[in-house]
Structure formats: C-alpha cells, structure tokens
Amino acid sequence: MGRTAAEDRRRAMAGPPPRRAPGPRYKWVALSNTTLGVLIATINMSVMLIALPDIFRGIGVDPLRPAPSG
C-alpha cells in the first residue's frame, strides 16, 4: 500500500541523494562544447568585420568622420 508517516519522516531527514561523480566522457563533452563556442564566436567576429563597411554604407553613416555625440 502507501508509505507510512515514519517512512516519510525518515526520507525527509535523510536529505537529497548523494551526487554521482561525472563519467569519463564528461571532460570530452565539456572540451567539445567550449571549443565549438570559441570557434563560433571567432567566425561571428570575422563575418562582422567584413560586413561592417556595407552596413555603415547602407544606413548612411561614416564611422571615421568626427561628429558630436549628443
């Protein structure tokens, strides 16, 4: 049938179950995710550096011309 009140109290006082140690593949998953993130960020910066002149031309802004900032 169902649990008794004493079993519920024992479980509540025991706390959460212990955490397992990471498996042997964990370090490779973490390394792969980090490497992929750095690669994507690098590619994104390269694309932005190439596209910025066209973006500035499209919106009619010359980023090298001095202008008041206000």
VMD Tcl script that builds the backbone (N, CA, C; Angstrom):
set m [mol new atoms 210]
animate dup $m
set s [atomselect $m all]
$s set {name element resname resid chain x y z} {
  {N N MET 1 A 0.842 -1.176 0.000}
  {CA C MET 1 A 0.000 0.000 0.000}
  {C C MET 1 A 0.886 1.238 0.000}
  {N N GLY 2 A 0.506 2.327 0.636}
  {CA C GLY 2 A 1.269 3.570 0.632}
  {C C GLY 2 A 2.349 3.581 1.705}
  {N N ARG 3 A 3.124 4.635 1.697}
  {CA C ARG 3 A 4.183 4.773 2.699}
  {C C ARG 3 A 3.571 5.207 4.021}
  {N N THR 4 A 4.261 4.856 5.092}
  {CA C THR 4 A 3.801 5.283 6.416}
  {C C THR 4 A 4.392 6.644 6.735}
  {N N ALA 5 A 3.872 7.268 7.777}
  {CA C ALA 5 A 4.363 8.584 8.180}
  {C C ALA 5 A 5.811 8.495 8.651}
  {N N ALA 6 A 6.176 7.379 9.298}
  {CA C ALA 6 A 7.557 7.210 9.772}
  {C C ALA 6 A 8.522 7.133 8.584}
  {N N GLU 7 A 8.124 6.459 7.511}
  {CA C GLU 7 A 8.986 6.380 6.326}
  {C C GLU 7 A 9.147 7.762 5.698}
  {N N ASP 8 A 8.065 8.531 5.644}
  {CA C ASP 8 A 8.139 9.883 5.091}
  {C C ASP 8 A 9.086 10.765 5.898}
  {N N ARG 9 A 9.027 10.663 7.243}
  {CA C ARG 9 A 9.921 11.454 8.091}
  {C C ARG 9 A 11.369 11.046 7.877}
  {N N ARG 10 A 11.626 9.727 7.766}
  {CA C ARG 10 A 12.993 9.254 7.544}
  {C C ARG 10 A 13.552 9.787 6.223}
  {N N ARG 11 A 12.732 9.760 5.204}
  {CA C ARG 11 A 13.183 10.250 3.894}
  {C C ARG 11 A 13.436 11.757 3.931}
  {N N ALA 12 A 12.591 12.497 4.651}
  {CA C ALA 12 A 12.745 13.945 4.730}
  {C C ALA 12 A 14.009 14.323 5.492}
  {N N MET 13 A 14.348 13.554 6.513}
  {CA C MET 13 A 15.531 13.858 7.315}
  {C C MET 13 A 16.810 13.404 6.625}
  {N N ALA 14 A 16.721 12.458 5.703}
  {CA C ALA 14 A 17.913 11.939 5.044}
  {C C ALA 14 A 18.494 12.951 4.062}
  {N N GLY 15 A 17.687 13.858 3.537}
  {CA C GLY 15 A 18.181 14.851 2.587}
  {C C GLY 15 A 18.229 14.282 1.180}
  {N N PRO 16 A 18.791 15.066 0.273}
  {CA C PRO 16 A 18.847 14.605 -1.122}
  {C C PRO 16 A 19.837 13.456 -1.281}
  {N N PRO 17 A 19.656 12.653 -2.297}
  {CA C PRO 17 A 20.595 11.554 -2.512}
  {C C PRO 17 A 21.970 12.097 -2.882}
  {N N PRO 18 A 23.024 11.367 -2.616}
  {CA C PRO 18 A 24.379 11.850 -2.941}
  {C C PRO 18 A 24.546 12.014 -4.451}
  {N N ARG 19 A 25.365 12.981 -4.845}
  {CA C ARG 19 A 25.607 13.231 -6.265}
  {C C ARG 19 A 26.625 12.237 -6.803}
  {N N ARG 20 A 26.393 11.824 -8.033}
  {CA C ARG 20 A 27.335 10.910 -8.664}
  {C C ARG 20 A 28.519 11.686 -9.220}
  {N N ALA 21 A 29.658 11.036 -9.285}
  {CA C ALA 21 A 30.836 11.647 -9.906}
  {C C ALA 21 A 30.616 11.687 -11.413}
  {N N PRO 22 A 31.164 12.705 -12.098}
  {CA C PRO 22 A 30.988 12.761 -13.548}
  {C C PRO 22 A 31.634 11.559 -14.220}
  {N N GLY 23 A 31.032 11.127 -15.301}
  {CA C GLY 23 A 31.549 9.985 -16.034}
  {C C GLY 23 A 32.828 10.327 -16.781}
  {N N PRO 24 A 33.476 9.332 -17.356}
  {CA C PRO 24 A 34.753 9.565 -18.045}
  {C C PRO 24 A 34.607 10.398 -19.320}
  {N N ARG 25 A 33.409 10.462 -19.886}
  {CA C ARG 25 A 33.219 11.235 -21.114}
  {C C ARG 25 A 32.914 12.697 -20.831}
  {N N TYR 26 A 32.696 13.048 -19.571}
  {CA C TYR 26 A 32.307 14.407 -19.218}
  {C C TYR 26 A 33.337 15.433 -19.675}
  {N N LYS 27 A 34.625 15.155 -19.460}
  {CA C LYS 27 A 35.651 16.133 -19.822}
  {C C LYS 27 A 35.695 16.358 -21.334}
  {N N TRP 28 A 35.400 15.330 -22.117}
  {CA C TRP 28 A 35.411 15.485 -23.574}
  {C C TRP 28 A 34.196 16.260 -24.050}
  {N N VAL 29 A 33.072 16.069 -23.397}
  {CA C VAL 29 A 31.875 16.840 -23.747}
  {C C VAL 29 A 32.110 18.312 -23.410}
  {N N ALA 30 A 32.677 18.582 -22.245}
  {CA C ALA 30 A 32.951 19.973 -21.845}
  {C C ALA 30 A 33.961 20.616 -22.792}
  {N N LEU 31 A 35.004 19.891 -23.158}
  {CA C LEU 31 A 36.006 20.423 -24.079}
  {C C LEU 31 A 35.400 20.682 -25.457}
  {N N SER 32 A 34.570 19.771 -25.932}
  {CA C SER 32 A 33.938 19.946 -27.246}
  {C C SER 32 A 33.028 21.168 -27.252}
  {N N ASN 33 A 32.223 21.340 -26.202}
  {CA C ASN 33 A 31.317 22.496 -26.131}
  {C C ASN 33 A 32.097 23.807 -26.082}
  {N N THR 34 A 33.166 23.837 -25.310}
  {CA C THR 34 A 33.973 25.057 -25.210}
  {C C THR 34 A 34.643 25.376 -26.537}
  {N N THR 35 A 35.208 24.363 -27.177}
  {CA C THR 35 A 35.880 24.567 -28.461}
  {C C THR 35 A 34.898 25.052 -29.519}
  {N N LEU 36 A 33.733 24.448 -29.560}
  {CA C LEU 36 A 32.723 24.855 -30.535}
  {C C LEU 36 A 32.261 26.287 -30.282}
  {N N GLY 37 A 32.100 26.666 -29.027}
  {CA C GLY 37 A 31.691 28.031 -28.695}
  {C C GLY 37 A 32.733 29.060 -29.130}
  {N N VAL 38 A 34.010 28.764 -28.900}
  {CA C VAL 38 A 35.077 29.686 -29.305}
  {C C VAL 38 A 35.144 29.781 -30.821}
  {N N LEU 39 A 34.979 28.668 -31.508}
  {CA C LEU 39 A 35.001 28.668 -32.970}
  {C C LEU 39 A 33.857 29.513 -33.544}
  {N N ILE 40 A 32.665 29.356 -32.999}
  {CA C ILE 40 A 31.512 30.119 -33.481}
  {C C ILE 40 A 31.707 31.607 -33.203}
  {N N ALA 41 A 32.245 31.961 -32.038}
  {CA C ALA 41 A 32.484 33.369 -31.727}
  {C C ALA 41 A 33.512 33.968 -32.682}
  {N N THR 42 A 34.548 33.213 -33.007}
  {CA C THR 42 A 35.574 33.695 -33.934}
  {C C THR 42 A 35.000 33.903 -35.328}
  {N N ILE 43 A 34.222 32.955 -35.802}
  {CA C ILE 43 A 33.602 33.090 -37.121}
  {C C ILE 43 A 32.650 34.288 -37.140}
  {N N ASN 44 A 31.900 34.474 -36.066}
  {CA C ASN 44 A 30.967 35.602 -35.981}
  {C C ASN 44 A 31.716 36.928 -36.065}
  {N N MET 45 A 32.838 37.052 -35.369}
  {CA C MET 45 A 33.616 38.295 -35.421}
  {C C MET 45 A 34.176 38.529 -36.812}
  {N N SER 46 A 34.618 37.493 -37.479}
  {CA C SER 46 A 35.144 37.646 -38.842}
  {C C SER 46 A 34.053 38.134 -39.784}
  {N N VAL 47 A 32.877 37.570 -39.673}
  {CA C VAL 47 A 31.758 37.976 -40.534}
  {C C VAL 47 A 31.399 39.428 -40.254}
  {N N MET 48 A 31.364 39.821 -38.990}
  {CA C MET 48 A 31.011 41.200 -38.651}
  {C C MET 48 A 32.049 42.183 -39.183}
  {N N LEU 49 A 33.341 41.860 -39.069}
  {CA C LEU 49 A 34.374 42.769 -39.561}
  {C C LEU 49 A 34.277 42.958 -41.067}
  {N N ILE 50 A 33.910 41.908 -41.770}
  {CA C ILE 50 A 33.776 42.004 -43.224}
  {C C ILE 50 A 32.505 42.763 -43.596}
  {N N ALA 51 A 31.435 42.593 -42.840}
  {CA C ALA 51 A 30.142 43.188 -43.197}
  {C C ALA 51 A 29.973 44.621 -42.720}
  {N N LEU 52 A 30.728 45.072 -41.727}
  {CA C LEU 52 A 30.509 46.410 -41.167}
  {C C LEU 52 A 30.594 47.533 -42.193}
  {N N PRO 53 A 31.561 47.558 -43.118}
  {CA C PRO 53 A 31.562 48.660 -44.101}
  {C C PRO 53 A 30.274 48.727 -44.918}
  {N N ASP 54 A 29.751 47.596 -45.345}
  {CA C ASP 54 A 28.488 47.596 -46.102}
  {C C ASP 54 A 27.315 48.043 -45.228}
  {N N ILE 55 A 27.324 47.649 -43.972}
  {CA C ILE 55 A 26.251 48.064 -43.055}
  {C C ILE 55 A 26.276 49.582 -42.879}
  {N N PHE 56 A 27.472 50.163 -42.655}
  {CA C PHE 56 A 27.587 51.607 -42.485}
  {C C PHE 56 A 27.167 52.341 -43.751}
  {N N ARG 57 A 27.558 51.821 -44.916}
  {CA C ARG 57 A 27.150 52.436 -46.177}
  {C C ARG 57 A 25.633 52.375 -46.345}
  {N N GLY 58 A 25.040 51.257 -45.961}
  {CA C GLY 58 A 23.599 51.079 -46.113}
  {C C GLY 58 A 22.782 52.029 -45.267}
  {N N ILE 59 A 23.261 52.356 -44.069}
  {CA C ILE 59 A 22.497 53.263 -43.202}
  {C C ILE 59 A 22.993 54.702 -43.309}
  {N N GLY 60 A 23.981 54.938 -44.183}
  {CA C GLY 60 A 24.445 56.294 -44.434}
  {C C GLY 60 A 25.263 56.881 -43.315}
  {N N VAL 61 A 26.120 56.098 -42.693}
  {CA C VAL 61 A 26.941 56.569 -41.591}
  {C C VAL 61 A 28.404 56.382 -41.968}
  {N N ASP 62 A 29.212 57.417 -41.693}
  {CA C ASP 62 A 30.662 57.301 -41.871}
  {C C ASP 62 A 31.286 57.235 -40.480}
  {N N PRO 63 A 31.725 56.051 -40.057}
  {CA C PRO 63 A 32.216 55.921 -38.673}
  {C C PRO 63 A 33.535 56.629 -38.431}
  {N N LEU 64 A 34.233 57.039 -39.487}
  {CA C LEU 64 A 35.534 57.699 -39.309}
  {C C LEU 64 A 35.414 59.224 -39.298}
  {N N ARG 65 A 34.240 59.770 -39.620}
  {CA C ARG 65 A 34.041 61.220 -39.630}
  {C C ARG 65 A 33.746 61.705 -38.213}
  {N N PRO 66 A 34.485 62.708 -37.745}
  {CA C PRO 66 A 34.177 63.234 -36.412}
  {C C PRO 66 A 32.800 63.881 -36.389}
  {N N ALA 67 A 32.064 63.626 -35.336}
  {CA C ALA 67 A 30.731 64.210 -35.198}
  {C C ALA 67 A 30.412 64.344 -33.724}
  {N N PRO 68 A 29.552 65.289 -33.380}
  {CA C PRO 68 A 29.156 65.412 -31.969}
  {C C PRO 68 A 28.375 64.187 -31.518}
  {N N SER 69 A 28.589 63.795 -30.296}
  {CA C SER 69 A 27.904 62.600 -29.775}
  {C C SER 69 A 26.780 63.026 -28.853}
  {N N GLY 70 A 25.800 63.603 -29.368}
  {CA C GLY 70 A 24.754 64.007 -28.467}
  {C C GLY 70 A 23.541 64.360 -29.140}
}
mol reanalyze $m
mol bondsrecalc $m
mol representation Tube
mol addrep $m
